[in-house]
């Protein structure tokens, strides 16, 4: 009998996703473990493997389709010895239902095509010849925002697929504006954006559609600020010794690694949580979860949002290991290739905006964690030492704390230990 391929749940909170790309086509033979598709979740793009072997009899959800519910049928495989045509026809009985807004149609005796349950947004473009133009969802969103005509963009991806870099090149060259290819549509394209009904006096605007990641960020952080009782603790840290140690270690690295201040911060957080385990906790209705290992989530900005890859057992790893691991995780995050185990399950978060020149800020707690450390830039300031005025490089760190799980004294003790480690960085080597 036909083997059903369902939309997988790639994280505990995933309810729907975008079928970004099919890596097989109808008629292809697949084996168990073969990568057959790429799925965009609210956090990353992940590869989906076949769990059975067979021939791809029918693809029911086209690539680029957004909002595909978990466990919806997306394709059918014909088993060995089974006619793929029979398997494809049998799929009609369990295919996703058409959108509610579609007009009723008579059901043919043998279903030969199935419409997906959700339409891509923006819709996949079609060339004048009637053939579909293949472009990644991100490339289509950027093109829609910039009013670009994808029919005039050459794709450099696999099988001519248009990717983000192609659209950005077209924007830079100014050669693919929709108005240039379709003068008749210029009037509609140039028309003023609709005014908001909430404020009739606001200026014109362009409404950007929300991707799954942005929706999830909005939902989770709104819940955090509404439901989690935040309080904040700040401390100034002199980091001249840290900067000197970093410079010396990088000089000895011979190119095998290059430490950043953030790598040392991650290491110090891991050690501080070992010394103050009460800060490595989270709130649950049945009780407090006191974690036995410091798995540090590190905020990384990516296109369209933010993701927090996790450095496991940060206090038990060397600086070289942390540095190389963070570079790999950050690259995978920006490419949308993080796996669930690489960005879920952290116990404490670090967000560093120092590279942008931000002195200090207060971060929003990432539930179910109880703490997030906001790290600012190191700047030279006047300080008093032994009654004399001198200059030191000072960095401000602000701890956001869930008061249900961590009390003020515990948060203060954590910051005291963290400050001591950064001001005397050689102590982290003991």
KEBA-491959 format. One record per residue (C-alpha): residue in three letters; chain; x, y negated, z. Coordinates in steps of 0.1 Angstrom, whole numbers, plus 2048, in hexadecimal, padded with zeros to 3 digits. Example, Ala and Ser with C-alpha at 12.3 -4.5 7.8 and 13.67 -1.06 7.14 Angstrom:
R   residu   chaine     X     Y     Z
R      Ala        A   87B   82D   84E
R      Ser        A   889   80B   847
END
This chain:
R   residu   chaine     X     Y     Z
R      Unk        A   800   800   800
R      Unk        A   80C   7DC   7FB
R      Unk        A   824   7CD   815
R      Unk        A   817   7AC   822
R      Unk        A   830   78F   827
R      Unk        A   823   777   841
R      Unk        A   82D   754   84B
R      Unk        A   845   75B   868
R      Unk        A   846   74A   88A
R      Unk        A   86A   73E   88C
R      Unk        A   867   72E   8AE
R      Unk        A   850   733   8CD
R      Unk        A   83E   711   8C6
R      Unk        A   83B   715   8A0
R      Unk        A   817   715   893
R      Unk        A   81D   70C   86F
R      Unk        A   83A   705   857
R      Unk        A   844   6FA   834
R      Unk        A   84D   715   81B
R      Unk        A   86B   702   80E
R      Unk        A   878   71A   7F4
R      Unk        A   874   73D   7E6
R      Unk        A   895   74F   7E0
R      Unk        A   883   76B   7CC
R      Unk        A   869   76B   7B1
R      Unk        A   84E   783   7A7
R      Unk        A   85C   7A3   79A
R      Unk        A   87C   7A2   7AE
R      Unk        A   886   7C0   7C2
R      Unk        A   88F   7B9   7E6
R      Unk        A   89E   7CE   802
R      Unk        A   89A   7CB   827
R      Unk        A   8AF   7AF   834
R      Unk        A   8B0   79B   813
R      Unk        A   8AA   776   817
R      Unk        A   88A   76E   804
R      Unk        A   880   74B   80E
R      Unk        A   888   72C   821
R      Unk        A   86F   71E   83B
R      Unk        A   870   6FB   849
R      Unk        A   865   6F9   86D
R      Unk        A   862   6DB   884
R      Unk        A   887   6DE   88C
R      Unk        A   89A   6EE   86F
R      Unk        A   899   701   84E
R      Unk        A   89D   726   854
R      Unk        A   8A2   744   83D
R      Unk        A   888   760   83D
R      Unk        A   892   784   838
R      Unk        A   87E   7A0   829
R      Unk        A   875   7BB   843
R      Unk        A   86C   7D5   829
R      Unk        A   878   7DE   806
R      Unk        A   864   7DC   7E7
R      Unk        A   85C   7C7   7C8
R      Unk        A   84E   7A4   7CB
R      Unk        A   82B   7A9   7BE
R      Unk        A   81C   787   7C5
R      Unk        A   826   766   7D4
R      Unk        A   807   757   7E4
R      Unk        A   815   736   7F2
R      Unk        A   82A   721   7DB
R      Unk        A   84B   711   7E6
R      Unk        A   847   6EE   7F4
R      Unk        A   826   6F6   805
R      Unk        A   823   6E5   827
R      Unk        A   80D   6EF   845
R      Unk        A   80E   714   83E
R      Unk        A   800   724   85E
R      Unk        A   814   73F   870
R      Unk        A   809   763   866
R      Unk        A   7F9   757   845
R      Unk        A   7FF   76E   828
R      Unk        A   81A   75E   811
R      Unk        A   824   77B   7FB
R      Unk        A   81E   7A0   7F3
R      Unk        A   838   7BB   7EC
R      Unk        A   830   7DB   7D9
R      Unk        A   83F   7FA   7E9
R      Unk        A   853   814   7D6
R      Unk        A   83E   825   7BD
R      Unk        A   822   80B   7BF
R      Unk        A   817   7F7   7A1
R      Unk        A   820   7D2   7A8
R      Unk        A   801   7C8   795
R      Unk        A   7EA   7DC   7AB
R      Unk        A   7FB   7CE   7CA
R      Unk        A   7F7   7AB   7BD
R      Unk        A   7D2   7B1   7B6
R      Unk        A   7CD   7C0   7D8
R      Unk        A   7DB   7A1   7E8
R      Unk        A   7BD   78D   7DD
R      Unk        A   7A8   79C   7F9
R      Unk        A   7BF   78D   814
R      Unk        A   7CC   76E   803
R      Unk        A   7CA   74C   815
R      Unk        A   7A9   73B   810
R      Unk        A   7A7   71C   7FA
R      Unk        A   7A6   6FA   80A
R      Unk        A   784   6F1   819
R      Unk        A   781   6D3   801
R      Unk        A   784   6E8   7E2
R      Unk        A   764   6EF   7CE
R      Unk        A   756   712   7D1
R      Unk        A   761   729   7B5
R      Unk        A   755   74B   7AA
R      Unk        A   76D   767   7B4
R      Unk        A   77B   77A   796
R      Unk        A   77A   7A0   795
R      Unk        A   7A0   7A2   798
R      Unk        A   7B1   785   7A9
R      Unk        A   7D0   77B   795
R      Unk        A   7DA   75B   7A7
R      Unk        A   7D5   74D   7CA
R      Unk        A   7D6   729   7D5
R      Unk        A   7EA   721   7F4
R      Unk        A   7D8   717   813
R      Unk        A   7E9   6F5   816
R      Unk        A   7F6   6DD   7FB
R      Unk        A   819   6CF   7FB
R      Unk        A   81C   6AA   805
R      Unk        A   826   69A   7EF
R      Unk        A   819   6B2   7D4
R      Unk        A   833   6C4   7BE
R      Unk        A   837   6AF   79E
R      Unk        A   82F   6BC   77C
R      Unk        A   842   6B4   75C
R      Unk        A   830   6A8   73D
R      Unk        A   834   6CB   72E
R      Unk        A   81E   6D7   74B
R      Unk        A   83B   6EA   75C
R      Unk        A   840   6E4   781
R      Unk        A   85F   6D0   78B
R      Unk        A   872   6E2   7A6
R      Unk        A   87E   6CB   7C2
R      Unk        A   884   6D0   7E7
R      Unk        A   86A   6C2   7FF
R      Unk        A   883   6A8   80C
R      Unk        A   88B   69D   7E9
R      Unk        A   866   699   7E1
R      Unk        A   860   685   801
R      Unk        A   87D   66E   7F9
R      Unk        A   871   66A   7D5
R      Unk        A   84E   662   7E0
R      Unk        A   85A   648   7F9
R      Unk        A   870   637   7DF
R      Unk        A   857   63A   7C3
R      Unk        A   86D   650   7AE
R      Unk        A   862   665   790
R      Unk        A   871   687   795
R      Unk        A   86B   68F   770
R      Unk        A   889   678   769
R      Unk        A   8A0   687   783
R      Unk        A   8B8   6A3   77A
R      Unk        A   8BB   6BE   794
R      Unk        A   8DD   6CC   7A0
R      Unk        A   8CF   6E7   7B7
R      Unk        A   8CB   70C   7AF
R      Unk        A   8B8   711   78E
R      Unk        A   8B6   6EB   789
R      Unk        A   8A4   6E4   7AA
R      Unk        A   8A4   6BF   7B3
R      Unk        A   8B4   6BA   7D5
R      Unk        A   8B9   69C   7EC
R      Unk        A   8DA   692   7DC
R      Unk        A   8CA   690   7BA
R      Unk        A   8AF   679   7C6
R      Unk        A   8C8   663   7D9
R      Unk        A   8DD   660   7B9
R      Unk        A   8BE   656   7A5
R      Unk        A   8B6   63B   7BF
R      Unk        A   8D9   62E   7BE
R      Unk        A   8D8   62D   798
R      Unk        A   8B5   61F   796
R      Unk        A   8AD   635   778
R      Unk        A   88F   649   785
R      Unk        A   875   62F   791
R      Unk        A   852   63C   78B
R      Unk        A   848   61B   77B
R      Unk        A   863   61F   75F
R      Unk        A   856   641   755
R      Unk        A   831   639   757
R      Unk        A   829   615   750
R      Unk        A   804   61C   752
R      Unk        A   808   625   776
R      Unk        A   81B   606   77F
R      Unk        A   7FD   5F2   78A
R      Unk        A   7F3   60D   7A3
R      Unk        A   817   611   7AF
R      Unk        A   81C   5EC   7B4
R      Unk        A   7FB   5E7   7C6
R      Unk        A   7FE   5DB   7EA
R      Unk        A   7FC   5F6   804
R      Unk        A   7DB   5F9   816
R      Unk        A   7D8   5E4   836
R      Unk        A   7D4   5F5   857
R      Unk        A   7B0   5F4   864
R      Unk        A   7BE   5F1   887
R      Unk        A   7CF   5D0   880
R      Unk        A   7C3   5BC   862
R      Unk        A   7DE   5A2   866
R      Unk        A   7FD   5B9   864
R      Unk        A   812   5B6   844
R      Unk        A   812   5CF   828
R      Unk        A   822   5F1   82F
R      Unk        A   82B   612   820
R      Unk        A   81C   630   834
R      Unk        A   836   64C   836
R      Unk        A   828   66F   83B
R      Unk        A   833   682   85A
R      Unk        A   847   6A1   857
R      Unk        A   844   6BE   870
R      Unk        A   863   6B3   883
R      Unk        A   856   68F   888
R      Unk        A   834   69C   893
R      Unk        A   845   6B3   8AD
R      Unk        A   85C   698   8BA
R      Unk        A   83E   681   8BE
R      Unk        A   829   69C   8D0
R      Unk        A   844   6A9   8E7
R      Unk        A   852   688   8F2
R      Unk        A   830   678   8F7
R      Unk        A   827   696   90E
R      Unk        A   849   691   920
R      Unk        A   843   66C   928
R      Unk        A   81E   673   932
R      Unk        A   824   692   946
R      Unk        A   847   692   953
R      Unk        A   84F   679   970
R      Unk        A   870   66A   964
R      Unk        A   889   658   979
R      Unk        A   8AB   64B   96F
R      Unk        A   8CE   649   97E
R      Unk        A   8EB   637   96F
R      Unk        A   911   638   975
R      Unk        A   92F   625   966
R      Unk        A   94C   63C   95E
R      Unk        A   970   631   957
R      Unk        A   97C   646   93A
R      Unk        A   9A0   63A   933
R      Unk        A   9B0   65A   93F
R      Unk        A   996   66E   92B
R      Unk        A   99F   65B   90B
R      Unk        A   9C4   660   911
R      Unk        A   9BF   686   917
R      Unk        A   9AA   688   8F7
R      Unk        A   9C5   676   8E3
R      Unk        A   9E0   68D   8EF
R      Unk        A   9CC   6AD   8EA
R      Unk        A   9C2   6A2   8C6
R      Unk        A   9E7   69B   8BF
R      Unk        A   9F0   6BE   8C9
R      Unk        A   9D3   6CE   8B7
R      Unk        A   9E5   6D2   895
R      Unk        A   9C4   6CD   883
R      Unk        A   9B3   6EB   894
R      Unk        A   99A   6D4   8A6
R      Unk        A   993   6B0   8AC
R      Unk        A   984   6A8   8CE
R      Unk        A   969   68D   8D1
R      Unk        A   95F   67C   8F1
R      Unk        A   93E   68E   8EF
R      Unk        A   94F   6B0   8EF
R      Unk        A   95F   6A7   910
R      Unk        A   93E   69A   91D
R      Unk        A   92E   6BB   915
R      Unk        A   949   6CE   927
R      Unk        A   946   6B7   945
R      Unk        A   920   6BC   946
R      Unk        A   924   6E2   946
R      Unk        A   93D   6E1   963
R      Unk        A   928   6C7   977
R      Unk        A   909   6DE   973
R      Unk        A   91E   6FB   981
R      Unk        A   927   6E6   99F
R      Unk        A   904   6D7   9A3
R      Unk        A   8ED   6F4   998
R      Unk        A   8CE   6E4   9A6
R      Unk        A   8D0   6CB   989
R      Unk        A   8CF   6E8   970
R      Unk        A   8AA   6EF   974
R      Unk        A   888   6EB   965
R      Unk        A   865   6E8   972
R      Unk        A   84B   704   96D
R      Unk        A   829   707   97D
R      Unk        A   833   727   98E
R      Unk        A   853   718   99C
R      Unk        A   875   709   995
R      Unk        A   88B   71A   97B
R      Unk        A   8AF   718   987
R      Unk        A   8C6   722   96A
R      Unk        A   8E5   737   970
R      Unk        A   8F7   729   951
R      Unk        A   8FB   705   943
R      Unk        A   8EF   706   91F
R      Unk        A   8F2   6E2   914
R      Unk        A   8DC   6D4   8F8
R      Unk        A   8EC   6B8   8E4
R      Unk        A   8D7   69F   8D1
R      Unk        A   8E0   69D   8AC
R      Unk        A   8D0   684   894
R      Unk        A   8C5   693   873
R      Unk        A   8AF   688   855
R      Unk        A   88C   682   862
R      Unk        A   892   688   887
R      Unk        A   8A7   697   8A2
R      Unk        A   8B2   6BA   8AC
R      Unk        A   8C5   6C7   8CA
R      Unk        A   8DD   6E4   8C3
R      Unk        A   8E8   6F6   8E2
R      Unk        A   90C   6FC   8EF
R      Unk        A   908   71C   904
R      Unk        A   91B   71E   925
R      Unk        A   92B   6FD   91F
R      Unk        A   93E   6FD   940
R      Unk        A   94E   71E   938
R      Unk        A   95C   714   916
R      Unk        A   97C   702   90D
R      Unk        A   97C   6E0   8FC
R      Unk        A   988   6EE   8DB
R      Unk        A   96C   708   8DA
R      Unk        A   952   6ED   8E3
R      Unk        A   960   6D5   8C9
R      Unk        A   95F   6EE   8AC
R      Unk        A   93E   6FC   8B7
R      Unk        A   92E   6DA   8B8
R      Unk        A   93B   6D1   895
R      Unk        A   92C   6F1   887
R      Unk        A   90B   6ED   899
R      Unk        A   908   6C8   88E
R      Unk        A   910   6D1   86A
R      Unk        A   8F5   6ED   86A
R      Unk        A   8DD   6D5   87A
R      Unk        A   8E1   6BB   85F
R      Unk        A   8DE   6D6   844
R      Unk        A   8BE   6E3   855
R      Unk        A   8CE   705   85A
R      Unk        A   8CD   70A   880
R      Unk        A   8BE   72A   88C
R      Unk        A   8A5   72A   8AA
R      Unk        A   8BF   738   8C2
R      Unk        A   8D6   71A   8B9
R      Unk        A   8BE   6FF   8C4
R      Unk        A   8A6   70E   8DD
R      Unk        A   8AB   718   902
R      Unk        A   8C2   6FC   90E
R      Unk        A   8C1   6F3   933
R      Unk        A   8CE   6CF   932
R      Unk        A   8D1   6B5   917
R      Unk        A   8EB   69B   90C
R      Unk        A   8E3   67D   8F5
R      Unk        A   901   667   8EC
R      Unk        A   8FB   646   8D9
R      Unk        A   91D   639   8E2
R      Unk        A   929   63C   8BE
R      Unk        A   90E   622   8B5
R      Unk        A   91C   609   8CE
R      Unk        A   8FF   60E   8E7
R      Unk        A   90A   605   90A
R      Unk        A   8EF   618   91C
R      Unk        A   8CC   626   917
R      Unk        A   8B2   63C   927
R      Unk        A   8A9   65D   915
R      Unk        A   888   66F   916
R      Unk        A   88A   691   926
R      Unk        A   886   6AF   90F
R      Unk        A   86E   6C7   920
R      Unk        A   870   6E0   92F
R      Unk        A   893   6D3   939
R      Unk        A   895   6BD   958
R      Unk        A   8B2   6A6   94E
R      Unk        A   8C1   694   931
R      Unk        A   8E1   680   933
R      Unk        A   8E3   660   91D
R      Unk        A   907   657   915
R      Unk        A   911   634   90A
R      Unk        A   930   625   8FA
R      Unk        A   951   621   90C
R      Unk        A   959   5FB   90D
R      Unk        A   975   5E8   91E
R      Unk        A   969   5D6   93C
R      Unk        A   977   5C3   95A
R      Unk        A   979   5D9   979
R      Unk        A   986   5D4   99C
R      Unk        A   9A0   5ED   9A8
R      Unk        A   9B0   5EA   9CA
R      Unk        A   9A5   5C6   9CC
R      Unk        A   9B4   5BC   9AB
R      Unk        A   9A3   5B5   98A
R      Unk        A   9AC   5CC   96D
R      Unk        A   99E   5D9   94C
R      Unk        A   990   5FC   947
R      Unk        A   97C   60F   92C
R      Unk        A   95A   614   93C
R      Unk        A   93E   62B   930
R      Unk        A   91B   62B   93F
R      Unk        A   908   64C   943
R      Unk        A   8E3   64C   94C
R      Unk        A   8D1   66B   958
R      Unk        A   8AC   66F   951
R      Unk        A   89D   687   96B
R      Unk        A   87D   69A   96F
R      Unk        A   874   693   994
R      Unk        A   85F   6B2   996
R      Unk        A   87E   6C8   992
R      Unk        A   89C   6B3   99D
R      Unk        A   89D   699   9B9
R      Unk        A   8B0   679   9B9
R      Unk        A   8CB   686   9D0
R      Unk        A   8D2   6A3   9B9
R      Unk        A   8D3   68D   99B
R      Unk        A   8EB   675   9AD
R      Unk        A   902   692   9B7
R      Unk        A   903   69F   993
R      Unk        A   90D   67C   987
R      Unk        A   928   679   9A2
R      Unk        A   938   69A   997
R      Unk        A   934   692   972
R      Unk        A   945   670   977
R      Unk        A   961   680   98B
R      Unk        A   968   699   96F
R      Unk        A   96A   67E   954
R      Unk        A   97F   666   968
R      Unk        A   997   682   971
R      Unk        A   994   698   952
R      Unk        A   9B1   6AF   95B
R      Unk        A   99B   6BD   976
R      Unk        A   985   6CD   95B
R      Unk        A   9A3   6E3   953
R      Unk        A   9A4   6F3   976
END
